[in-house]
Structure formats: C-alpha cells, structure tokens
Amino acid sequence: MLDELIRQLDELQTERARLDKEIADRLEAVRALNVLVKDKKASDMLETVTEKTWKAPKSFNFEGDSVSNAVRKLAREMMKDLNRPVTRAELVKAVQDAGLPLGGENPDKTMSKILTRGKVPQFRSVGHGKGYWPTNLPLPEK
C-alpha cells in the first residue's frame, strides 16, 4: 500500500513538473505575442502619422560613411526636405527603409544617441515627442 502511494506521488510530481514547464512555455509565448502586438500598434500608429513617408532619394550616397554618419546625413536631408523637426520614429523608419543597419536592442534609443552624442552634437531635441532639428539651424517657422 505504501509503495503504491509513493509510486502515485512520483507520477504526480512528474506530471506537475511537465505542467509547470508547459505553463512557463505558454507564458513566454504570451509575452512574445504582447511584444508583437505592441510593435504592431506602434507600427500602425507610425504609418498613420507618416502616411506620406519620406524616402531617401535614390541618388543619396552613403558609401564611405560610417553608419552613424550616414544616419546623420539622412536625418539632415530629411529635415531639410520636410522643413520641420522630425521624430525618432520617422527617422528610424526612414533609416530602415534606406537599408541602413540601425544596431542596438532599441532602435529609438540608438537613434537618439546617434543624433545627440559627440563632441559637438549635430542635432537637438525640440521638445518631448516633437522631434529633432540641426543644432546649427534656427527652427523653421510654423
């Protein structure tokens, strides 16, 4: 009788370990789906905001530039063409559309670092969520 109870307990513990693993796997899948949904929502919002997506001209040349310099060059050109500050999300999309590899885990943070770091930063934030503008140019009139 005792041996039978011990065997049943072992079976139950084995089953519990299997179920715990299954639950952990499903929770991880749910987390991954949540990230995708958030990214999709952010992407949909970005497309709504930037329906007229700016594209780098085909003649735009990045050869010989580091990625950071190419990103800065593209950002300056985009701001000049649009004649307004440009948000990180718009810049990230333009950089990705141009085929430039924007490293880092968070492309928005990488973009901010590229734009605002250096001995003499070339761009400045014009307000939370309002975008960036070259430091050596006056803001355009609205």
BELCORWO-V730640 format. One record per backbone hydrogen bond with DSSP energy under -1.0 kcal/mol. NH is the residue of the N-H (numbers start at 1). CO is the residue of the C=O. Records with the same first field share a line. If there is no record, write none. Layout:
NH=CO  CO
This chain:
5=1
6=2
7=3
8=4
9=5
10=6
11=7
12=8
13=9
14=10
15=11
16=12
17=13
18=14
19=15
20=16
21=17
22=18
23=19
24=20
25=21
26=22
27=23
28=24
29=25
30=26
31=27
32=28
33=29
34=30
35=31
36=32
37=33
38=34
39=35
40=36
41=37
42=38
43=39
44=40
45=41
46=42
47=43
48=44
49=45
50=46
53=51
60=57
65=62
70=66
71=67
72=68
73=69
74=70
75=71
76=72
77=73
78=74
79=75
80=76
81=77
82=78
83=79
86=132
91=87
92=88
93=89
94=90
95=91
96=92
97=93
98=94
99=96
100=95
110=106
111=107
112=108
113=109
114=110
115=111
116=112
117=113
123=115
124=133
126=131
130=127
132=86
133=124
135=122
137=134
